[in-house]
Amino acid sequence: MMFDTAGGGVAFLLARVLFGAVFAFTGLNHFIDAEAMIGYARSKGIPAASLGVPMSGGLLLFGGLGIALGVYPTVAAGALVVFLIVATPTMHDFWNAPEEQYQNEFNNFLKNVALLGSSLAFLVLASEVWPLAANVGL
């Protein structure tokens, strides 16, 4: 088993909660601030933004809570991977950004690439039994 020591289990729990909470909060914000999010998505040329924003918010909310709680971790991590693969190049297309927005879009693109790597790691780890987790899942 990968998590034999209590300290490793606690550290992994902390990693899951920190990682998942950020995604869950971001997903919740897709609903709380929907109009602004839809407007931003439209400005990026996203078709059917009024449908895409709540759908992506649902992916983020489910994925974040699933990772944090250890509930359906394979599906939760997969949801985050799908979101990041789609959102990163469409929402943070720094190569198309005007000069005054270039650095911000570039930084957000790189942040999302790092989050994608972390999400893929959680996807691989989803086959393990997670300590201090609900361990419900596929």
ChimeraX commands (.cxc) that place a marker at each C-alpha (Angstrom):
marker #1 position 0.00,0.00,0.00 radius 0.5
marker #1 position 1.24,3.43,-0.87 radius 0.5
marker #1 position 0.21,5.30,2.32 radius 0.5
marker #1 position 1.61,3.15,5.12 radius 0.5
marker #1 position 2.48,5.88,7.59 radius 0.5
marker #1 position 0.01,8.09,9.42 radius 0.5
marker #1 position 2.03,11.18,8.53 radius 0.5
marker #1 position 1.85,10.36,4.84 radius 0.5
marker #1 position -1.89,9.91,5.13 radius 0.5
marker #1 position -2.31,13.26,6.85 radius 0.5
marker #1 position -0.10,15.01,4.29 radius 0.5
marker #1 position -2.07,13.43,1.47 radius 0.5
marker #1 position -5.34,14.51,3.12 radius 0.5
marker #1 position -4.02,18.07,3.37 radius 0.5
marker #1 position -2.95,17.97,-0.29 radius 0.5
marker #1 position -6.39,16.67,-1.33 radius 0.5
marker #1 position -8.26,19.29,0.71 radius 0.5
marker #1 position -6.13,22.21,-0.48 radius 0.5
marker #1 position -6.21,21.08,-4.10 radius 0.5
marker #1 position -9.88,20.15,-4.14 radius 0.5
marker #1 position -11.11,23.20,-2.24 radius 0.5
marker #1 position -9.65,25.58,-4.81 radius 0.5
marker #1 position -11.45,23.77,-7.63 radius 0.5
marker #1 position -14.71,23.51,-5.65 radius 0.5
marker #1 position -14.62,27.24,-4.83 radius 0.5
marker #1 position -13.88,28.08,-8.46 radius 0.5
marker #1 position -16.77,25.88,-9.58 radius 0.5
marker #1 position -19.11,27.49,-7.08 radius 0.5
marker #1 position -18.08,30.88,-8.42 radius 0.5
marker #1 position -19.29,29.78,-11.88 radius 0.5
marker #1 position -22.79,29.80,-10.37 radius 0.5
marker #1 position -22.50,32.76,-7.96 radius 0.5
marker #1 position -20.98,35.09,-10.57 radius 0.5
marker #1 position -22.52,33.40,-13.62 radius 0.5
marker #1 position -23.23,36.55,-15.64 radius 0.5
marker #1 position -19.65,37.81,-15.41 radius 0.5
marker #1 position -18.29,34.34,-16.20 radius 0.5
marker #1 position -20.63,33.99,-19.18 radius 0.5
marker #1 position -19.57,37.42,-20.42 radius 0.5
marker #1 position -15.91,36.50,-20.14 radius 0.5
marker #1 position -16.49,33.18,-21.93 radius 0.5
marker #1 position -18.35,35.00,-24.71 radius 0.5
marker #1 position -15.45,37.46,-25.04 radius 0.5
marker #1 position -13.20,34.45,-25.61 radius 0.5
marker #1 position -15.49,33.23,-28.40 radius 0.5
marker #1 position -16.92,30.28,-26.48 radius 0.5
marker #1 position -20.09,29.07,-28.22 radius 0.5
marker #1 position -23.13,28.56,-25.96 radius 0.5
marker #1 position -21.33,30.20,-23.04 radius 0.5
marker #1 position -24.56,30.33,-21.03 radius 0.5
marker #1 position -24.57,26.54,-21.10 radius 0.5
marker #1 position -20.82,26.02,-20.90 radius 0.5
marker #1 position -20.26,28.10,-17.77 radius 0.5
marker #1 position -22.64,26.11,-15.54 radius 0.5
marker #1 position -21.43,22.83,-17.06 radius 0.5
marker #1 position -17.82,23.70,-16.38 radius 0.5
marker #1 position -18.80,24.93,-12.92 radius 0.5
marker #1 position -20.37,21.55,-12.25 radius 0.5
marker #1 position -17.21,19.75,-13.38 radius 0.5
marker #1 position -15.09,21.92,-11.09 radius 0.5
marker #1 position -17.42,21.62,-8.10 radius 0.5
marker #1 position -17.80,17.85,-8.42 radius 0.5
marker #1 position -14.12,17.30,-9.19 radius 0.5
marker #1 position -12.91,19.48,-6.33 radius 0.5
marker #1 position -15.24,17.99,-3.74 radius 0.5
marker #1 position -14.57,14.47,-4.98 radius 0.5
marker #1 position -10.80,14.88,-4.59 radius 0.5
marker #1 position -11.10,16.61,-1.19 radius 0.5
marker #1 position -13.46,14.00,0.23 radius 0.5
marker #1 position -12.16,10.93,-1.59 radius 0.5
marker #1 position -15.56,10.31,-3.18 radius 0.5
marker #1 position -15.43,8.79,-6.68 radius 0.5
marker #1 position -11.81,9.93,-7.02 radius 0.5
marker #1 position -11.37,8.47,-10.51 radius 0.5
marker #1 position -14.39,10.33,-11.86 radius 0.5
marker #1 position -13.54,13.47,-9.87 radius 0.5
marker #1 position -9.95,13.63,-11.13 radius 0.5
marker #1 position -11.14,12.79,-14.63 radius 0.5
marker #1 position -13.61,15.69,-14.51 radius 0.5
marker #1 position -10.79,18.07,-13.61 radius 0.5
marker #1 position -8.57,16.67,-16.37 radius 0.5
marker #1 position -11.33,17.16,-18.96 radius 0.5
marker #1 position -12.04,20.68,-17.73 radius 0.5
marker #1 position -8.37,21.69,-17.82 radius 0.5
marker #1 position -7.71,20.16,-21.25 radius 0.5
marker #1 position -10.60,22.14,-22.71 radius 0.5
marker #1 position -10.37,25.37,-20.71 radius 0.5
marker #1 position -6.63,25.94,-20.74 radius 0.5
marker #1 position -6.09,26.62,-24.45 radius 0.5
marker #1 position -9.50,28.25,-25.00 radius 0.5
marker #1 position -9.68,30.59,-22.01 radius 0.5
marker #1 position -5.97,31.39,-21.64 radius 0.5
marker #1 position -4.85,31.68,-25.26 radius 0.5
marker #1 position -1.94,33.99,-24.54 radius 0.5
marker #1 position -0.79,33.71,-28.16 radius 0.5
marker #1 position -3.92,35.69,-29.18 radius 0.5
marker #1 position -3.91,38.12,-26.26 radius 0.5
marker #1 position -3.28,41.83,-26.69 radius 0.5
marker #1 position 0.03,42.99,-25.27 radius 0.5
marker #1 position -1.50,44.34,-22.05 radius 0.5
marker #1 position -3.16,40.95,-21.32 radius 0.5
marker #1 position -0.39,38.69,-22.60 radius 0.5
marker #1 position 1.46,38.14,-19.30 radius 0.5
marker #1 position -1.72,37.46,-17.31 radius 0.5
marker #1 position -2.99,34.94,-19.88 radius 0.5
marker #1 position 0.45,33.33,-20.11 radius 0.5
marker #1 position 0.66,32.94,-16.32 radius 0.5
marker #1 position -2.86,31.50,-16.14 radius 0.5
marker #1 position -2.06,29.11,-18.98 radius 0.5
marker #1 position 1.04,27.85,-17.14 radius 0.5
marker #1 position -0.90,27.58,-13.84 radius 0.5
marker #1 position -3.52,25.45,-15.57 radius 0.5
marker #1 position -0.84,23.23,-17.12 radius 0.5
marker #1 position 0.56,22.61,-13.63 radius 0.5
marker #1 position -2.95,21.91,-12.31 radius 0.5
marker #1 position -3.49,19.50,-15.19 radius 0.5
marker #1 position -0.32,17.64,-14.18 radius 0.5
marker #1 position -1.55,17.45,-10.59 radius 0.5
marker #1 position -5.00,16.30,-11.72 radius 0.5
marker #1 position -3.38,13.55,-13.77 radius 0.5
marker #1 position -1.41,12.48,-10.69 radius 0.5
marker #1 position -4.64,12.26,-8.66 radius 0.5
marker #1 position -6.16,10.26,-11.51 radius 0.5
marker #1 position -3.31,7.75,-11.31 radius 0.5
marker #1 position -3.56,7.62,-7.51 radius 0.5
marker #1 position -7.33,7.09,-7.65 radius 0.5
marker #1 position -6.77,3.33,-7.92 radius 0.5
marker #1 position -5.23,3.35,-4.41 radius 0.5
marker #1 position -7.23,3.32,-1.20 radius 0.5
marker #1 position -6.93,6.85,0.12 radius 0.5
marker #1 position -6.38,7.26,3.84 radius 0.5
marker #1 position -8.78,9.49,5.72 radius 0.5
marker #1 position -11.20,9.47,2.78 radius 0.5
marker #1 position -14.73,8.29,2.11 radius 0.5
marker #1 position -13.17,5.80,-0.37 radius 0.5
marker #1 position -16.36,5.58,-2.35 radius 0.5
marker #1 position -15.79,5.18,-5.99 radius 0.5
marker #1 position -15.21,3.55,-9.26 radius 0.5
marker link #1:1,2 radius 0.2
marker link #1:2,3 radius 0.2
marker link #1:3,4 radius 0.2
marker link #1:4,5 radius 0.2
marker link #1:5,6 radius 0.2
marker link #1:6,7 radius 0.2
marker link #1:7,8 radius 0.2
marker link #1:8,9 radius 0.2
marker link #1:9,10 radius 0.2
marker link #1:10,11 radius 0.2
marker link #1:11,12 radius 0.2
marker link #1:12,13 radius 0.2
marker link #1:13,14 radius 0.2
marker link #1:14,15 radius 0.2
marker link #1:15,16 radius 0.2
marker link #1:16,17 radius 0.2
marker link #1:17,18 radius 0.2
marker link #1:18,19 radius 0.2
marker link #1:19,20 radius 0.2
marker link #1:20,21 radius 0.2
marker link #1:21,22 radius 0.2
marker link #1:22,23 radius 0.2
marker link #1:23,24 radius 0.2
marker link #1:24,25 radius 0.2
marker link #1:25,26 radius 0.2
marker link #1:26,27 radius 0.2
marker link #1:27,28 radius 0.2
marker link #1:28,29 radius 0.2
marker link #1:29,30 radius 0.2
marker link #1:30,31 radius 0.2
marker link #1:31,32 radius 0.2
marker link #1:32,33 radius 0.2
marker link #1:33,34 radius 0.2
marker link #1:34,35 radius 0.2
marker link #1:35,36 radius 0.2
marker link #1:36,37 radius 0.2
marker link #1:37,38 radius 0.2
marker link #1:38,39 radius 0.2
marker link #1:39,40 radius 0.2
marker link #1:40,41 radius 0.2
marker link #1:41,42 radius 0.2
marker link #1:42,43 radius 0.2
marker link #1:43,44 radius 0.2
marker link #1:44,45 radius 0.2
marker link #1:45,46 radius 0.2
marker link #1:46,47 radius 0.2
marker link #1:47,48 radius 0.2
marker link #1:48,49 radius 0.2
marker link #1:49,50 radius 0.2
marker link #1:50,51 radius 0.2
marker link #1:51,52 radius 0.2
marker link #1:52,53 radius 0.2
marker link #1:53,54 radius 0.2
marker link #1:54,55 radius 0.2
marker link #1:55,56 radius 0.2
marker link #1:56,57 radius 0.2
marker link #1:57,58 radius 0.2
marker link #1:58,59 radius 0.2
marker link #1:59,60 radius 0.2
marker link #1:60,61 radius 0.2
marker link #1:61,62 radius 0.2
marker link #1:62,63 radius 0.2
marker link #1:63,64 radius 0.2
marker link #1:64,65 radius 0.2
marker link #1:65,66 radius 0.2
marker link #1:66,67 radius 0.2
marker link #1:67,68 radius 0.2
marker link #1:68,69 radius 0.2
marker link #1:69,70 radius 0.2
marker link #1:70,71 radius 0.2
marker link #1:71,72 radius 0.2
marker link #1:72,73 radius 0.2
marker link #1:73,74 radius 0.2
marker link #1:74,75 radius 0.2
marker link #1:75,76 radius 0.2
marker link #1:76,77 radius 0.2
marker link #1:77,78 radius 0.2
marker link #1:78,79 radius 0.2
marker link #1:79,80 radius 0.2
marker link #1:80,81 radius 0.2
marker link #1:81,82 radius 0.2
marker link #1:82,83 radius 0.2
marker link #1:83,84 radius 0.2
marker link #1:84,85 radius 0.2
marker link #1:85,86 radius 0.2
marker link #1:86,87 radius 0.2
marker link #1:87,88 radius 0.2
marker link #1:88,89 radius 0.2
marker link #1:89,90 radius 0.2
marker link #1:90,91 radius 0.2
marker link #1:91,92 radius 0.2
marker link #1:92,93 radius 0.2
marker link #1:93,94 radius 0.2
marker link #1:94,95 radius 0.2
marker link #1:95,96 radius 0.2
marker link #1:96,97 radius 0.2
marker link #1:97,98 radius 0.2
marker link #1:98,99 radius 0.2
marker link #1:99,100 radius 0.2
marker link #1:100,101 radius 0.2
marker link #1:101,102 radius 0.2
marker link #1:102,103 radius 0.2
marker link #1:103,104 radius 0.2
marker link #1:104,105 radius 0.2
marker link #1:105,106 radius 0.2
marker link #1:106,107 radius 0.2
marker link #1:107,108 radius 0.2
marker link #1:108,109 radius 0.2
marker link #1:109,110 radius 0.2
marker link #1:110,111 radius 0.2
marker link #1:111,112 radius 0.2
marker link #1:112,113 radius 0.2
marker link #1:113,114 radius 0.2
marker link #1:114,115 radius 0.2
marker link #1:115,116 radius 0.2
marker link #1:116,117 radius 0.2
marker link #1:117,118 radius 0.2
marker link #1:118,119 radius 0.2
marker link #1:119,120 radius 0.2
marker link #1:120,121 radius 0.2
marker link #1:121,122 radius 0.2
marker link #1:122,123 radius 0.2
marker link #1:123,124 radius 0.2
marker link #1:124,125 radius 0.2
marker link #1:125,126 radius 0.2
marker link #1:126,127 radius 0.2
marker link #1:127,128 radius 0.2
marker link #1:128,129 radius 0.2
marker link #1:129,130 radius 0.2
marker link #1:130,131 radius 0.2
marker link #1:131,132 radius 0.2
marker link #1:132,133 radius 0.2
marker link #1:133,134 radius 0.2
marker link #1:134,135 radius 0.2
marker link #1:135,136 radius 0.2
marker link #1:136,137 radius 0.2
marker link #1:137,138 radius 0.2
view
